[in-house]
């Protein structure tokens, strides 16, 4: 059975969604850069940062959406 999802979004809502997504992805890239810097530069581990992929805004958003029914 195919399920068809249809959303009627106004231009403002689409722009807000795009802006929010851009901000979330920017934050996630910053988190990744921090991880890469630790690994590449052989810096002392920041276990909380490394182990918690929910640290950045993107991770918090992603996991909040993922657990919704």
C-alpha positions, 0 to 999 in steps of 0.5 A: 500500500502506498501512502501519499503525503501532501503538505500545503506550505506557504512561502514563509513556512518554506523559507523558515524551514530552509533557514532552520535546516541551514542553521542546523547543518551549519552547527553539525558541520562545526561539531564535525570539524571539532571531532576531526580536529581532535583526531587529526591533531591528536588532541586530548579526547573530549569524550563528551563531544566524541561520544555524544552526537546529540551535542549540536543543534542538528543532532538534537533535532535529528534524534528528536524527530527520529523518536517521534511516532 
